[in-house]
Amino acid sequence: MATVAPDRFTAIQAAVEATFPVNGIEVEDGRLVFDIRAGDDGKARFLRLREQLDPLGVLPLLRRRKGRTVILLAPKPPRTQSQWALPVALFVATLASTFFAGYLNGTGEIGPGRLSPVASGLAFSLPLMAILFCHEMGHKLVSIWRGIDAGLPLFIPMAPPFGTMGAVILMRTPAPNRDALVDLGASGPIAGFLVAIPVLIYGIAHSTVIANPAAIHGCQFPSPRLVDFLITRLLHPDPSADVLFHPAAFAGWFGLLVTAINLLPGSMLDGGHVTRAVFGARAHLVLSVAAAAVAFLFKYWLMGALILLLLRRGHPGPLDDVSPVTLSRKIIAAALVIIFALSVVPLGFSCQ
């Protein structure tokens, strides 16, 4: 942080000293550094300090430096009003592109019981957009709850067969602590996964078992563990049979794919947020490389390249990077591993 006006420095110093015992104050590279004693209730104290410094336009950072606990200061980015035009336009464009993808998927001669192209477009687009919308709203609601300045979700339209690359939310300020970073990273995948389950149940229940797969023309693709489980439970197909997916089942399949990709433990992905919170910065770097390797293994080429591209940027971490993650957040992190295992699927198609 650059030089601080005397009256502003006095206000900052008073806020810090009213919250933590201060051992000393230094200036490093033009930034104030408060050497403090955090205590057992350091997490709660830090949240109070963040509130007190907010009117001064300052973000406190709680860090460990050479065996000391210190508070650094950074300028708070100005809060900007959410712009609705672009997010709404992208949402409508993605709604149209996913409808078009479903429409095209319903135009081929693919077998008995197929929907009309328009019905296929709607049956694919609406459930998929519901999954993606709930995923992004999970992040947005947690950002509001945790006091993180975040924009509106930006949906990404794409050409068929999927019609979208998902969506992103831009965070303007870091999470306040490691627990909040877990909440931020976990909320989207959990919300999307919970919506994908009923979508898959409905879609698979309305799918068609084909006793002679050679008699139909279409594309075959691998399925994640959850889809295999639901097919076995709901349809009871013979081992030699194949399943002609209802468009809603395909939407659920893609929803699981998006969930799995986001849970890769690297970079600024949802899984990367959780990894950074639970294991720290060094482990996050190692796991980011591992995440890129997994992405390439499962043929997520673009995501693997993006993770490697962002390696040098690293992850900023939460404001309070000292207070440990609570047990409840570790349980959430373990649940995300299970969700990833149920959702992950390699990309690969064979068409006839």
Contacts in CASP RR format, 6 or more apart in sequence:
PFRMAT RR
TARGET T0000
AUTHOR 0000-0000-0000
METHOD contacts of the structure
MODEL  1
MATVAPDRFTAIQAAVEATFPVNGIEVEDGRLVFDIRAGDDGKARFLRLR
EQLDPLGVLPLLRRRKGRTVILLAPKPPRTQSQWALPVALFVATLASTFF
AGYLNGTGEIGPGRLSPVASGLAFSLPLMAILFCHEMGHKLVSIWRGIDA
GLPLFIPMAPPFGTMGAVILMRTPAPNRDALVDLGASGPIAGFLVAIPVL
IYGIAHSTVIANPAAIHGCQFPSPRLVDFLITRLLHPDPSADVLFHPAAF
AGWFGLLVTAINLLPGSMLDGGHVTRAVFGARAHLVLSVAAAAVAFLFKY
WLMGALILLLLRRGHPGPLDDVSPVTLSRKIIAAALVIIFALSVVPLGFS
CQ
1 30 0 8 1.000
1 31 0 8 1.000
1 32 0 8 1.000
1 58 0 8 1.000
1 72 0 8 1.000
1 73 0 8 1.000
1 74 0 8 1.000
1 75 0 8 1.000
2 30 0 8 1.000
3 30 0 8 1.000
4 12 0 8 1.000
4 32 0 8 1.000
8 56 0 8 1.000
9 32 0 8 1.000
11 56 0 8 1.000
12 32 0 8 1.000
12 53 0 8 1.000
12 56 0 8 1.000
12 58 0 8 1.000
12 73 0 8 1.000
13 25 0 8 1.000
13 34 0 8 1.000
15 49 0 8 1.000
15 52 0 8 1.000
15 53 0 8 1.000
15 56 0 8 1.000
16 22 0 8 1.000
16 34 0 8 1.000
16 36 0 8 1.000
16 49 0 8 1.000
16 60 0 8 1.000
16 71 0 8 1.000
18 52 0 8 1.000
19 45 0 8 1.000
19 46 0 8 1.000
19 48 0 8 1.000
19 49 0 8 1.000
19 52 0 8 1.000
20 34 0 8 1.000
20 36 0 8 1.000
20 37 0 8 1.000
20 38 0 8 1.000
20 42 0 8 1.000
20 45 0 8 1.000
20 49 0 8 1.000
20 71 0 8 1.000
21 36 0 8 1.000
21 37 0 8 1.000
22 34 0 8 1.000
22 35 0 8 1.000
22 36 0 8 1.000
23 35 0 8 1.000
23 36 0 8 1.000
23 37 0 8 1.000
23 68 0 8 1.000
24 34 0 8 1.000
24 35 0 8 1.000
25 32 0 8 1.000
25 33 0 8 1.000
25 34 0 8 1.000
25 35 0 8 1.000
26 32 0 8 1.000
26 33 0 8 1.000
26 35 0 8 1.000
27 33 0 8 1.000
31 72 0 8 1.000
31 73 0 8 1.000
32 72 0 8 1.000
32 73 0 8 1.000
33 65 0 8 1.000
33 70 0 8 1.000
33 71 0 8 1.000
33 72 0 8 1.000
34 70 0 8 1.000
34 71 0 8 1.000
35 68 0 8 1.000
35 69 0 8 1.000
35 70 0 8 1.000
36 69 0 8 1.000
36 70 0 8 1.000
36 71 0 8 1.000
37 69 0 8 1.000
38 45 0 8 1.000
38 46 0 8 1.000
38 62 0 8 1.000
38 69 0 8 1.000
38 322 0 8 1.000
38 323 0 8 1.000
39 45 0 8 1.000
42 320 0 8 1.000
42 322 0 8 1.000
42 323 0 8 1.000
43 177 0 8 1.000
43 179 0 8 1.000
43 320 0 8 1.000
43 323 0 8 1.000
46 60 0 8 1.000
46 62 0 8 1.000
46 176 0 8 1.000
46 177 0 8 1.000
46 319 0 8 1.000
46 320 0 8 1.000
46 323 0 8 1.000
47 176 0 8 1.000
47 177 0 8 1.000
47 320 0 8 1.000
49 60 0 8 1.000
49 71 0 8 1.000
50 59 0 8 1.000
50 60 0 8 1.000
50 176 0 8 1.000
50 319 0 8 1.000
53 59 0 8 1.000
53 60 0 8 1.000
53 73 0 8 1.000
54 76 0 8 1.000
57 75 0 8 1.000
57 76 0 8 1.000
58 73 0 8 1.000
58 74 0 8 1.000
58 75 0 8 1.000
58 76 0 8 1.000
59 73 0 8 1.000
59 74 0 8 1.000
59 75 0 8 1.000
59 76 0 8 1.000
59 173 0 8 1.000
59 174 0 8 1.000
59 319 0 8 1.000
60 71 0 8 1.000
60 72 0 8 1.000
60 73 0 8 1.000
60 319 0 8 1.000
61 71 0 8 1.000
61 72 0 8 1.000
61 73 0 8 1.000
61 74 0 8 1.000
61 319 0 8 1.000
61 321 0 8 1.000
62 69 0 8 1.000
62 70 0 8 1.000
62 71 0 8 1.000
62 319 0 8 1.000
62 320 0 8 1.000
62 321 0 8 1.000
62 322 0 8 1.000
62 323 0 8 1.000
63 69 0 8 1.000
63 70 0 8 1.000
63 71 0 8 1.000
63 72 0 8 1.000
63 321 0 8 1.000
63 322 0 8 1.000
64 70 0 8 1.000
64 321 0 8 1.000
64 322 0 8 1.000
69 322 0 8 1.000
76 173 0 8 1.000
77 149 0 8 1.000
77 172 0 8 1.000
77 173 0 8 1.000
79 149 0 8 1.000
79 172 0 8 1.000
80 149 0 8 1.000
80 172 0 8 1.000
82 151 0 8 1.000
82 152 0 8 1.000
83 152 0 8 1.000
84 152 0 8 1.000
86 154 0 8 1.000
87 152 0 8 1.000
87 153 0 8 1.000
87 154 0 8 1.000
87 155 0 8 1.000
90 154 0 8 1.000
90 155 0 8 1.000
90 156 0 8 1.000
90 157 0 8 1.000
91 153 0 8 1.000
91 155 0 8 1.000
93 155 0 8 1.000
93 157 0 8 1.000
94 129 0 8 1.000
94 132 0 8 1.000
94 155 0 8 1.000
94 156 0 8 1.000
94 157 0 8 1.000
94 163 0 8 1.000
94 164 0 8 1.000
94 166 0 8 1.000
94 167 0 8 1.000
95 125 0 8 1.000
95 129 0 8 1.000
96 157 0 8 1.000
97 157 0 8 1.000
97 158 0 8 1.000
97 159 0 8 1.000
97 163 0 8 1.000
97 164 0 8 1.000
98 121 0 8 1.000
98 124 0 8 1.000
98 125 0 8 1.000
98 128 0 8 1.000
98 129 0 8 1.000
98 157 0 8 1.000
98 162 0 8 1.000
98 163 0 8 1.000
98 164 0 8 1.000
99 121 0 8 1.000
99 122 0 8 1.000
99 124 0 8 1.000
99 125 0 8 1.000
100 121 0 8 1.000
100 160 0 8 1.000
100 163 0 8 1.000
101 121 0 8 1.000
101 124 0 8 1.000
101 125 0 8 1.000
101 159 0 8 1.000
101 160 0 8 1.000
101 161 0 8 1.000
101 162 0 8 1.000
101 163 0 8 1.000
102 117 0 8 1.000
102 120 0 8 1.000
102 121 0 8 1.000
102 123 0 8 1.000
102 124 0 8 1.000
102 125 0 8 1.000
102 160 0 8 1.000
102 247 0 8 1.000
102 250 0 8 1.000
103 117 0 8 1.000
103 118 0 8 1.000
103 120 0 8 1.000
103 121 0 8 1.000
104 117 0 8 1.000
104 160 0 8 1.000
104 161 0 8 1.000
105 120 0 8 1.000
105 121 0 8 1.000
105 124 0 8 1.000
105 160 0 8 1.000
105 161 0 8 1.000
105 247 0 8 1.000
105 250 0 8 1.000
106 114 0 8 1.000
106 115 0 8 1.000
106 116 0 8 1.000
106 117 0 8 1.000
106 120 0 8 1.000
106 121 0 8 1.000
106 247 0 8 1.000
107 117 0 8 1.000
108 217 0 8 1.000
108 218 0 8 1.000
109 217 0 8 1.000
110 216 0 8 1.000
110 217 0 8 1.000
110 218 0 8 1.000
110 244 0 8 1.000
111 208 0 8 1.000
111 210 0 8 1.000
111 215 0 8 1.000
111 216 0 8 1.000
111 217 0 8 1.000
111 244 0 8 1.000
112 208 0 8 1.000
112 244 0 8 1.000
113 208 0 8 1.000
113 244 0 8 1.000
114 120 0 8 1.000
114 244 0 8 1.000
115 123 0 8 1.000
115 246 0 8 1.000
115 247 0 8 1.000
120 247 0 8 1.000
121 247 0 8 1.000
123 246 0 8 1.000
123 247 0 8 1.000
123 248 0 8 1.000
123 251 0 8 1.000
124 247 0 8 1.000
124 248 0 8 1.000
124 250 0 8 1.000
124 251 0 8 1.000
125 251 0 8 1.000
127 199 0 8 1.000
127 202 0 8 1.000
127 248 0 8 1.000
127 251 0 8 1.000
127 252 0 8 1.000
128 164 0 8 1.000
128 251 0 8 1.000
128 252 0 8 1.000
128 254 0 8 1.000
128 255 0 8 1.000
130 195 0 8 1.000
130 199 0 8 1.000
131 192 0 8 1.000
131 195 0 8 1.000
131 196 0 8 1.000
131 199 0 8 1.000
131 251 0 8 1.000
131 252 0 8 1.000
131 255 0 8 1.000
131 258 0 8 1.000
132 155 0 8 1.000
132 164 0 8 1.000
132 166 0 8 1.000
132 167 0 8 1.000
132 192 0 8 1.000
132 255 0 8 1.000
132 258 0 8 1.000
133 153 0 8 1.000
134 188 0 8 1.000
134 191 0 8 1.000
134 192 0 8 1.000
134 194 0 8 1.000
134 195 0 8 1.000
135 167 0 8 1.000
135 188 0 8 1.000
135 189 0 8 1.000
135 191 0 8 1.000
135 192 0 8 1.000
135 195 0 8 1.000
135 258 0 8 1.000
135 259 0 8 1.000
135 262 0 8 1.000
136 153 0 8 1.000
136 155 0 8 1.000
136 167 0 8 1.000
136 169 0 8 1.000
136 188 0 8 1.000
137 153 0 8 1.000
137 191 0 8 1.000
138 187 0 8 1.000
138 188 0 8 1.000
138 191 0 8 1.000
139 150 0 8 1.000
139 153 0 8 1.000
139 169 0 8 1.000
139 184 0 8 1.000
139 185 0 8 1.000
139 187 0 8 1.000
139 188 0 8 1.000
139 270 0 8 1.000
140 150 0 8 1.000
140 151 0 8 1.000
140 152 0 8 1.000
140 153 0 8 1.000
140 169 0 8 1.000
141 187 0 8 1.000
142 148 0 8 1.000
142 180 0 8 1.000
142 183 0 8 1.000
142 184 0 8 1.000
142 185 0 8 1.000
142 187 0 8 1.000
143 149 0 8 1.000
143 150 0 8 1.000
143 151 0 8 1.000
143 169 0 8 1.000
143 171 0 8 1.000
143 184 0 8 1.000
145 183 0 8 1.000
146 175 0 8 1.000
146 176 0 8 1.000
146 180 0 8 1.000
146 183 0 8 1.000
146 184 0 8 1.000
147 173 0 8 1.000
147 176 0 8 1.000
148 171 0 8 1.000
148 173 0 8 1.000
148 174 0 8 1.000
148 175 0 8 1.000
148 176 0 8 1.000
148 180 0 8 1.000
148 184 0 8 1.000
149 171 0 8 1.000
149 172 0 8 1.000
149 173 0 8 1.000
150 169 0 8 1.000
150 170 0 8 1.000
150 171 0 8 1.000
150 172 0 8 1.000
151 169 0 8 1.000
151 170 0 8 1.000
151 171 0 8 1.000
151 172 0 8 1.000
152 169 0 8 1.000
153 167 0 8 1.000
153 168 0 8 1.000
153 169 0 8 1.000
154 167 0 8 1.000
154 168 0 8 1.000
154 169 0 8 1.000
154 170 0 8 1.000
155 164 0 8 1.000
155 166 0 8 1.000
155 167 0 8 1.000
156 164 0 8 1.000
156 165 0 8 1.000
156 166 0 8 1.000
156 167 0 8 1.000
156 168 0 8 1.000
157 163 0 8 1.000
157 164 0 8 1.000
157 165 0 8 1.000
158 164 0 8 1.000
158 165 0 8 1.000
162 254 0 8 1.000
166 258 0 8 1.000
171 184 0 8 1.000
174 181 0 8 1.000
174 316 0 8 1.000
174 317 0 8 1.000
174 318 0 8 1.000
174 319 0 8 1.000
175 181 0 8 1.000
175 183 0 8 1.000
175 184 0 8 1.000
175 273 0 8 1.000
175 277 0 8 1.000
175 317 0 8 1.000
175 318 0 8 1.000
175 319 0 8 1.000
176 318 0 8 1.000
176 319 0 8 1.000
176 320 0 8 1.000
177 318 0 8 1.000
177 319 0 8 1.000
177 320 0 8 1.000
177 323 0 8 1.000
178 277 0 8 1.000
178 278 0 8 1.000
178 318 0 8 1.000
178 320 0 8 1.000
178 321 0 8 1.000
178 323 0 8 1.000
178 324 0 8 1.000
178 325 0 8 1.000
178 329 0 8 1.000
179 277 0 8 1.000
179 323 0 8 1.000
179 325 0 8 1.000
179 326 0 8 1.000
179 329 0 8 1.000
180 318 0 8 1.000
181 273 0 8 1.000
181 274 0 8 1.000
181 276 0 8 1.000
181 277 0 8 1.000
181 317 0 8 1.000
181 318 0 8 1.000
182 273 0 8 1.000
182 274 0 8 1.000
182 277 0 8 1.000
182 278 0 8 1.000
182 325 0 8 1.000
182 329 0 8 1.000
182 332 0 8 1.000
182 333 0 8 1.000
183 329 0 8 1.000
183 332 0 8 1.000
184 273 0 8 1.000
185 270 0 8 1.000
185 271 0 8 1.000
185 272 0 8 1.000
185 273 0 8 1.000
185 274 0 8 1.000
186 270 0 8 1.000
186 274 0 8 1.000
186 332 0 8 1.000
186 333 0 8 1.000
186 335 0 8 1.000
186 336 0 8 1.000
188 262 0 8 1.000
188 270 0 8 1.000
189 259 0 8 1.000
189 262 0 8 1.000
189 263 0 8 1.000
189 270 0 8 1.000
189 271 0 8 1.000
189 336 0 8 1.000
189 339 0 8 1.000
190 332 0 8 1.000
190 335 0 8 1.000
190 336 0 8 1.000
190 339 0 8 1.000
192 255 0 8 1.000
192 259 0 8 1.000
193 256 0 8 1.000
193 259 0 8 1.000
193 339 0 8 1.000
193 343 0 8 1.000
196 252 0 8 1.000
196 255 0 8 1.000
196 256 0 8 1.000
196 259 0 8 1.000
197 226 0 8 1.000
199 248 0 8 1.000
199 249 0 8 1.000
199 251 0 8 1.000
199 252 0 8 1.000
200 226 0 8 1.000
200 227 0 8 1.000
200 230 0 8 1.000
200 248 0 8 1.000
200 249 0 8 1.000
200 252 0 8 1.000
200 253 0 8 1.000
200 256 0 8 1.000
201 230 0 8 1.000
201 234 0 8 1.000
202 246 0 8 1.000
202 248 0 8 1.000
203 245 0 8 1.000
203 246 0 8 1.000
203 247 0 8 1.000
203 248 0 8 1.000
203 249 0 8 1.000
203 252 0 8 1.000
204 227 0 8 1.000
204 230 0 8 1.000
204 231 0 8 1.000
204 234 0 8 1.000
204 235 0 8 1.000
204 243 0 8 1.000
204 245 0 8 1.000
204 246 0 8 1.000
204 249 0 8 1.000
205 234 0 8 1.000
205 235 0 8 1.000
206 246 0 8 1.000
206 248 0 8 1.000
206 249 0 8 1.000
207 231 0 8 1.000
207 235 0 8 1.000
207 243 0 8 1.000
207 244 0 8 1.000
207 245 0 8 1.000
207 246 0 8 1.000
207 249 0 8 1.000
208 243 0 8 1.000
208 244 0 8 1.000
208 246 0 8 1.000
209 235 0 8 1.000
209 237 0 8 1.000
209 241 0 8 1.000
209 242 0 8 1.000
209 243 0 8 1.000
209 244 0 8 1.000
210 216 0 8 1.000
210 241 0 8 1.000
210 242 0 8 1.000
210 243 0 8 1.000
210 244 0 8 1.000
211 238 0 8 1.000
211 240 0 8 1.000
211 241 0 8 1.000
213 220 0 8 1.000
213 241 0 8 1.000
213 242 0 8 1.000
216 242 0 8 1.000
216 244 0 8 1.000
217 352 0 8 1.000
218 351 0 8 1.000
218 352 0 8 1.000
219 349 0 8 1.000
219 350 0 8 1.000
219 351 0 8 1.000
219 352 0 8 1.000
220 242 0 8 1.000
220 349 0 8 1.000
220 350 0 8 1.000
220 351 0 8 1.000
220 352 0 8 1.000
221 253 0 8 1.000
221 345 0 8 1.000
221 348 0 8 1.000
221 349 0 8 1.000
221 350 0 8 1.000
222 345 0 8 1.000
222 346 0 8 1.000
222 348 0 8 1.000
223 231 0 8 1.000
223 253 0 8 1.000
223 345 0 8 1.000
224 253 0 8 1.000
224 256 0 8 1.000
224 257 0 8 1.000
224 260 0 8 1.000
224 342 0 8 1.000
224 343 0 8 1.000
224 344 0 8 1.000
224 345 0 8 1.000
225 341 0 8 1.000
225 342 0 8 1.000
226 256 0 8 1.000
226 342 0 8 1.000
226 343 0 8 1.000
227 249 0 8 1.000
227 253 0 8 1.000
227 256 0 8 1.000
227 345 0 8 1.000
231 237 0 8 1.000
231 243 0 8 1.000
235 243 0 8 1.000
237 243 0 8 1.000
245 253 0 8 1.000
253 345 0 8 1.000
255 343 0 8 1.000
256 342 0 8 1.000
256 343 0 8 1.000
256 345 0 8 1.000
257 343 0 8 1.000
257 345 0 8 1.000
257 347 0 8 1.000
259 339 0 8 1.000
259 340 0 8 1.000
259 343 0 8 1.000
260 340 0 8 1.000
260 343 0 8 1.000
260 344 0 8 1.000
260 345 0 8 1.000
261 269 0 8 1.000
261 295 0 8 1.000
261 300 0 8 1.000
261 303 0 8 1.000
262 269 0 8 1.000
262 270 0 8 1.000
262 271 0 8 1.000
263 269 0 8 1.000
263 270 0 8 1.000
263 271 0 8 1.000
263 336 0 8 1.000
263 339 0 8 1.000
263 340 0 8 1.000
263 343 0 8 1.000
264 271 0 8 1.000
264 272 0 8 1.000
264 291 0 8 1.000
264 294 0 8 1.000
264 295 0 8 1.000
264 300 0 8 1.000
264 303 0 8 1.000
264 307 0 8 1.000
265 271 0 8 1.000
265 272 0 8 1.000
265 274 0 8 1.000
265 275 0 8 1.000
265 284 0 8 1.000
265 287 0 8 1.000
265 288 0 8 1.000
265 290 0 8 1.000
265 291 0 8 1.000
266 272 0 8 1.000
266 275 0 8 1.000
266 284 0 8 1.000
266 287 0 8 1.000
266 288 0 8 1.000
266 291 0 8 1.000
266 292 0 8 1.000
266 307 0 8 1.000
267 288 0 8 1.000
267 291 0 8 1.000
267 306 0 8 1.000
267 307 0 8 1.000
267 310 0 8 1.000
267 311 0 8 1.000
267 313 0 8 1.000
267 314 0 8 1.000
267 315 0 8 1.000
268 310 0 8 1.000
268 315 0 8 1.000
269 291 0 8 1.000
269 303 0 8 1.000
269 307 0 8 1.000
271 336 0 8 1.000
272 284 0 8 1.000
272 287 0 8 1.000
272 288 0 8 1.000
272 291 0 8 1.000
272 315 0 8 1.000
273 315 0 8 1.000
274 332 0 8 1.000
274 333 0 8 1.000
274 336 0 8 1.000
275 283 0 8 1.000
275 284 0 8 1.000
275 287 0 8 1.000
275 288 0 8 1.000
276 284 0 8 1.000
276 315 0 8 1.000
276 317 0 8 1.000
277 317 0 8 1.000
277 318 0 8 1.000
277 325 0 8 1.000
277 329 0 8 1.000
278 325 0 8 1.000
278 329 0 8 1.000
278 330 0 8 1.000
278 333 0 8 1.000
279 287 0 8 1.000
280 321 0 8 1.000
281 314 0 8 1.000
281 315 0 8 1.000
281 317 0 8 1.000
284 314 0 8 1.000
284 315 0 8 1.000
285 311 0 8 1.000
285 314 0 8 1.000
288 307 0 8 1.000
288 311 0 8 1.000
288 314 0 8 1.000
289 308 0 8 1.000
289 311 0 8 1.000
291 304 0 8 1.000
291 307 0 8 1.000
292 304 0 8 1.000
292 305 0 8 1.000
292 307 0 8 1.000
292 308 0 8 1.000
295 301 0 8 1.000
295 303 0 8 1.000
295 304 0 8 1.000
295 307 0 8 1.000
296 304 0 8 1.000
297 346 0 8 1.000
298 344 0 8 1.000
298 345 0 8 1.000
298 346 0 8 1.000
298 347 0 8 1.000
299 346 0 8 1.000
299 347 0 8 1.000
299 348 0 8 1.000
300 347 0 8 1.000
325 333 0 8 1.000
END
